[in-house]
Amino acid sequence: MYMPEQLTPDPEGRGIERRIVVDHERVEEVLGTLVRAYDREDYPYCLDSTRVPQDHRHMPKNLALGTKEHAMFLWTSCYYMRGGAKSVPVMQQLARVYEEAPDLFDPEIARAVPPVVIADLLEKHGLGFQRMVSELWVENASRLYTLYEGDPRKVFENVHTYEGASKRVKNDKRGGGFVGFQEKMTSMILYYLMDEHLIDEFDFPLPVDLHVLRISIANEMVRFEGYGEDENVLSDELLAVLRKIYYDYTKAHGISTLRLCNAVWLYSQALCGLQPGNITIEPEGRENRRGRDTVLEPLPIDMNSERQRRAYERSCGSCAIQATCRWNVPSSQYYIQGGLARRGKRREFPPPGGQESLISFGEAHELARSST
C-alpha cells in the first residue's frame, strides 16, 4: 500500500512538485453519507435499475446459482473488468455466451479449445478484446484445472487475508498466478465470490474502477497539487492511494468492503453519468473510434435546455453529496482513451420555476422510473 500522500514525477520536467493529497475530513463526509443512504435504500439505490453487475437477473438462465459453475462464470467475467468495458453490459453479454456454450466455462474443456473459437463467440455476442480475452481464457482454464480442480472457490481455500489471496491470484514475473490478474481483478473476484457467499468473507481493498475514481475525484476526497485541470490523473500511484483510503475506512468503521463497494459503485453508476457535464459527444461516430486517438467533445451545456435540466434533476439535483461535488469526471476518456481527467467545474442548473430545491428524492425516483 502507498502512503496517503504520494509524490509523483513531473513528466514534462517543469520542476513543479506534484502531489496526490488526501482530504481525510472529506473522505469521512462523503463515504459516511453514501453508506447511510445505501443502508436506508434512498434514491437511487431504491431504483430497480440500480443493480450490481452480479445481480441474478444478469446471470445466464441455464446457470445454477451457488455452484462451481456460478463461481466460474464470475471468474470469467473478471477478464473484462478493466478500463474499456462496462460491467453490467459485459455480464449480460457474457450470459448469452454461456447460454449458447456453457462447456466453454468448464476449465477441463476450455483448456483444450483453440482461442479463435472463443474469440469468434465473444465477437458474435458483442464483446470486445476478443483475441486477448480468448488467449487468457484458455491459459487460465489450464491453470485452474491443474492447480485447483477447475474450481475458483478452491483458489481461496484456507486463505483469510488479501495478501494470501494475492499470492495465489496475481500474475507475477515468474509466471505464477493467473494471466491478467493484478490488484483490481484480484479484488474484483474476491468481491464477486464473497457477495454470492461462494467463499468466506475477509477484509480486502475494494476494486478501484471508474466509479470509485469518479466519486473520489469529483468530491475532492483526493486533490492534485501541481496538475493541470484537464490533465490525465490516472496512475498507479492514484490507484494505490485510493485502495488505501477505502480499506482504511472499512477498518476504522467496522464495515465490510462489500457494503462500501456497493454504496460507492452503485451511486456513480446510477447518477453521475446522467449529469450533463459528464456527457461526451463523439463527432466522428462510435463506429469510427480510434482508441486513444478518438475525438471526444463535451456536450455543450445549455441552461435553457429542458432535456438537460431534467437530466440534471435526476442526477445532481437529487444527489446526497452534491454539496461536496466540484468536478465533471466523464467516463468517456476512461473507457475509450484509457485515461481520466477533470473536465472543468460542475455547473449547477437553476431550480425549475424558482423553487428552492430542484426535486425531492421521491419525485426524482418517480421521474427516473417514468423516463427509463
N, C-alpha and C positions, 0 to 999 in steps of 0.2 A: 504493500500500500504506500501511496505517496503522502507526504505531509499536506495539511490543509492549504498551505500557501506554497506555490511551486514556481520558481523562476524558470522561464522558458527562453530559448535562444531567439535572437533577433535575426530572422532570415535575410533581411536587407542590409545588415551590418551598419545600422544607423547609430549604434551606441545607446539606444533607448532601452532602459530596463523594462522588461515585460514580465508581468506577474499575474497569475490567476489568484485572486483573493476571495476567500470565503467570508460571507456575512452571516455569522452564526445566529444572530437575532432574527434575520430574515428567514433563515432555514427553519427555525422553530415556528415562526409565524405562519409561513406558507404550508409546511408539511402538517403542522397541527390542525390548521383549518381544513385541509383536504382529508385528513384521516377522520376528523369529526363528521364532515359532510358525507364521506363514504359510509361510516357506521350508521348514520341516520337515513341513508339512501335518499339524500337530497338530489335535486336536479344537478347534473344529468345522469347520475347513477340510477335513477328510477326509470329511465327510458328503456324500452325493450331493445332498442338498437344499440345501447351501450353494453357491449359484450367483450369479454376477453377472447383472445384467439382460440383457446382450447374449449370454449363453450360447446356443450354436447350437441347443440344444433348445427355446429360446423363440422362435426365428425362424419365419417362415412356411414351410410345406412347399414352396411354389412359388417361393421366393426363391433366386436363385443367389448364393451367398456370394462375397465378394471382387470384386463388380461395382459399377457405378454404382448399380444398384437397391438393393444392400445398403447402400451409403452413404446413399442417400436414405431408406431405411426407418429407419436410425439417426437421421438428421437429424430426421425427422418425429416420432420418439419423444420428442425433446427438448421438444416442445411441452407434454409432460406432466411433465417433470422439474422440478417445482416443489412447494412445500408443498401438500398436499391430495391428492397422488397417490402411490401406492406403485409403485416402479419395476418390479418383476418382474411383478405382475399387469397393469400397463399394457402391457408388452411382449407378454404373452400375448394380451391382448385386441386390441391393435393388429395382432398377427399374423393374427387371424381377419378383421380388416377387410381386410388385404392379400390374404388368400386369396380373399375374395369380390370385391374390386375393386382389383386391382393397378394399374390405369390411374390411379387417383387419386393414386398415389405418383409419377407421371410429371409433372414440372413443366410440360411443354409442354401436357399435357391439363388438369391440375388448375387452372392459372391461369384457365381459362375456365369452370370448374364453379361453379354457384351454391353459396354456402356452406351453404344449407339442405340440399342433397343430402348433403354430407359430414356435417353435424350429425346428420341422421337415421340415417346409417350408424353413426356413433360411438355414438349412443344405443342402437341395436339391439344393439351388442356390449358394452354396459355401461360405456362410457367417459363420464365427466362433462365439464363445462365445454364442452359441445358448441358453443355459439354463439361463444365466444371462440376456441376452437381452430380451428373451421372457417373463421373470417374470417382469422386469421393464416396458416392453411394455404394459402389461395388467394393472399393477398398475397405470402407468401414464395415460393410457387411461381413467381409472376410475376417476382420479383426474381432468383431463382436462374436462371430460363430466360434472362432478359435479360442478366444480368451474367456468368454462369458456365456457360452452355450446359446448365443444368439438372443440373449435376453438383456435389454438395457437395465432392468432392475438389479441384475446381478453385479453390474458395474459398481453399484453403491452398497453392496453388502458389507457390513462391518465398517462402514465409513460414517463418521459422525462430525466431520468438520469440512469446511470449504477447502482447506489446504489438502486434506486427504482426497477429496473429490478431484481436485485439480491434478494431483499426481497421476490419477488413473485416466482422466479425460483429456487434458490439454495436450495437444500435439507438440512435441519437443524436437530439438535439433537432432536427437539420436533416433528419431522415428517412432518414439513411444506415443501413447495416447491415440487420439483419433484425428484424422485429417480434417482440417478446417475448424477445429475446436480450440478457441483461446478463451479469454476471460468472459466475454459476453455470452458465447454459446455454452460454456460450462454453467454459468448462472442460469441461462435460459432452460436447459434441460432439467436442472435441479428444480426450478420454478414449476415447470410443467408436471414433472413426476410427483413432486410434493403436493401441488394443488389438487391433483387427481388421487391422492392418497395411495400412490403406487410405490412410494418409498417413504421412510420415516423422515420427519422434518428436523432440520437443524439450521443454525444461523449461516447465512451466506450473503455476499454482496448482491444487490439486485442487478439484473442486466440493464446496462445503460444504453438506451436506444434513443431514437429521435424524440420520443415523448418525454422521457426523463430529461434529456438535454434541453428541450424547449421550455418546459416548466422552470427549470433551474436558471436558464439564461434570461428568459423574458422577465422573471420576477427578481432578477439580480441576487439570487442566492450565491452566485459567483459573479465577480466583476473582473474586467480585463484591463489592467493598467498597462499603458503603452501600446495598445491595439487600436487600429482604426475602426470606426463604426461598422463599415461594410466588409471588414477583413474576416477571412475564414478563421474561426477559433477552434475548430475540431482538431484535437491532437490526443496522443496517448496520455499526455500529462492531464488534460482536462478529464478524460475518461477515468483516470485513476483517482483524481481529486473527487469526482462525483461518486465513485464507488465507495470511497471512504466516508463522505458526508452521509450518505444514506445508510450505510452499515452502522456508523456511529449513532445515527438517530434511532435505529431499531433497538440497539443495545441500551441506549440511555433511557428509552421509554418502554422497554419491555414488550415491544410489539413484533409480530412476525414480518419477515421480508415479504411474504405473500400478500399480507394485508396492505403494506405500504406500497408495494409494486402496483397492486390493483388500483389503489386510490390515486396514484400519480398517472399511471399509464392510461386508465380509462378517461380521466379528466381531459388530458390533452387530446386523446383520440376523438372524444366526443365533441369538444368545443373549439379548440384552438384553430383547427383547420378551416372553420366556418367564418372566422372574423376576416373582414375584407383586406386588412393589411397583410394577412398571411397567404392570400390567394395570388397565384402566379399565372401568367399568360405565356404560352409557347407560340410565338408568332409564326414559326416555321412548321408548326403542327407536330403532334406526338409521333406521327409516323416518320418524321424526319429527325428524330433525336440523334445526337452525335456524342453521347456520353458527356464528358466534361466540357466539350465544346458546344453543347446545346445552348441555344439562345433562350434566356429566361428574362421576362419583364414583369415587374409588379403590376397588379391590377390598379389602374388609376382610381384613386379614392374620390368619390362623388358624394358629398354630404346631402345632396338633393335626390339621390337615387333611393327609391323606395325599396328596391331589392337589396341593396347594400345595407340600408338601415335595418331591415328585418333580419338580415344575416347577423348584423351586429347585436341586435336584441337577443337572438338565440345563443350568442356566444358571449362576448364581453359584457353585454347588458344584463346577463343572468349569471355572472361569474362571481363566486365567493372570494376570489383572490384578485379581483380587478384592481383594487387599491394599490397593490404592490407590483402589478404587471406594467412594465415600461416599454418593452421592445416587441417589434414584429420579428418572429423567427419562423419563416416559411419552411415547409418540408421539401420543396422542390429541389433546392440545392443539395440537400442530404440524399434524397432518393435518386436524383438524376446525375449530379455532378460529384457526389462523394465528399462534400464539404458542408459547412454550416456557418452562417453569419447572421448578425443582427441587421435587419433591413429597416433601419430608421425607427424612430419612436412611434409607439402605437397611438393612433388618433382616436379621440372619443367622439362619437356621434351625439348630437344633442337629443335630449328626450323628446319623444313624439308629443306634439300638442302642448309643449311647455310643462309636461308633468315632471315631478321631481325625480322619479326613477323610471328607467326605460320600460321595465316589465318585471312582474313578480316571478318567483320561481315556479309557482303553479301555472301562471299564464304562459311562461316560456315552455313548460312541459307540454301543455296543450298545443302551443304553436308548433313545437317540434314534431309532435305526433301527427298533426294535420298537414305538415309540409313534407313529410318523408314518404 
